[in-house]
């Protein structure tokens, strides 16, 4: 492609690292979204403390992940002459690119010297392991939050009215698909891109899917809620409500507040 990535190698390397960092930012924002839903339903007292400017504290881990991922990629997987020599033939055949005049960033876990001895590149390995840990932590938090939310919904299901049960069913479907889609579009591609080279499996042009899917997911994520939540769908399609009935709340005050806050957390 044309632009600063080909005009200035150093600038392209920084932009590539920033793009990788933005993927980590997107993943961490997804994790915070599920965590917010968890505290909205299961820990309302914590939510009450996150009022006003304190709500912005939820985004601090996201920027830490962004900075950490950028540093790991930029310094741990930086462009080297050895990597240029290793990838030169493949990039020339597939993309018609001369790596000596183009910027790129990627891990190289081992190399062979003239005697055929394998040399492990520990800086790249440690950077990849750290990135994998960030992914694993985010996925673990999401799995924990989903399980807690599911358990909470099941425990209060009998106490809910038919209207509220229908709403919670819509929210749970939304939650399920908002878990499956990022697994397919973000976690699995990035994880495979990091781990497959360990198994000596060439990624090839499939590596393009990693960047494309990570860049596309933020636009797809709100469509899931619009499709599964009836009120959102009616608003987008400009459908008027037939009745002005309100939701029947749970008789227990704490359960009522939890259900209402949980519904709002999907906006």
Rosetta blueprint (number, residue, H / E / L):
1 X L
2 X L
3 X L
4 X H
5 X H
6 X H
7 X H
8 X L
9 X H
10 X H
11 X H
12 X H
13 X H
14 X H
15 X H
16 X H
17 X H
18 X H
19 X H
20 X H
21 X H
22 X H
23 X H
24 X H
25 X H
26 X H
27 X H
28 X H
29 X H
30 X H
31 X H
32 X H
33 X H
34 X H
35 X H
36 X H
37 X H
38 X H
39 X H
40 X H
41 X H
42 X H
43 X L
44 X H
45 X H
46 X H
47 X H
48 X H
49 X H
50 X L
51 X L
52 X H
53 X H
54 X H
55 X H
56 X H
57 X H
58 X H
59 X H
60 X H
61 X H
62 X H
63 X H
64 X H
65 X H
66 X H
67 X H
68 X H
69 X H
70 X H
71 X H
72 X H
73 X H
74 X H
75 X H
76 X H
77 X L
78 X L
79 X L
80 X L
81 X H
82 X H
83 X H
84 X H
85 X H
86 X H
87 X H
88 X H
89 X H
90 X H
91 X H
92 X H
93 X H
94 X H
95 X L
96 X L
97 X L
98 X L
99 X H
100 X H
101 X H
102 X L
103 X L
104 X L
105 X L
106 X L
107 X L
108 X L
109 X L
110 X E
111 X E
112 X E
113 X L
114 X L
115 X L
116 X L
117 X L
118 X E
119 X E
120 X E
121 X L
122 X H
123 X H
124 X H
125 X H
126 X H
127 X H
128 X H
129 X H
130 X H
131 X H
132 X H
133 X H
134 X H
135 X H
136 X H
137 X H
138 X H
139 X H
140 X H
141 X H
142 X H
143 X H
144 X H
145 X H
146 X H
147 X H
148 X H
149 X H
150 X H
151 X H
152 X H
153 X H
154 X H
155 X H
156 X L
157 X H
158 X H
159 X H
160 X L
161 X L
162 X H
163 X H
164 X H
165 X H
166 X H
167 X H
168 X H
169 X H
170 X H
171 X H
172 X H
173 X H
174 X H
175 X H
176 X H
177 X H
178 X H
179 X H
180 X H
181 X H
182 X H
183 X H
184 X H
185 X H
186 X H
187 X H
188 X H
189 X H
190 X H
191 X H
192 X H
193 X H
194 X H
195 X H
196 X H
197 X H
198 X H
199 X H
200 X L
201 X L
202 X L
203 X L
204 X H
205 X H
206 X H
207 X H
208 X H
209 X H
210 X H
211 X H
212 X H
213 X H
214 X H
215 X H
216 X H
217 X H
218 X H
219 X H
220 X H
221 X H
222 X H
223 X H
224 X H
225 X H
226 X H
227 X H
228 X H
229 X L
230 X H
231 X H
232 X H
233 X H
234 X H
235 X H
236 X H
237 X L
238 X L
239 X L
240 X L
241 X L
242 X L
243 X L
244 X L
245 X L
246 X L
247 X L
248 X L
249 X L
250 X L
251 X L
252 X L
253 X H
254 X H
255 X H
256 X H
257 X H
258 X H
259 X H
260 X H
261 X H
262 X H
263 X H
264 X H
265 X L
266 X L
267 X L
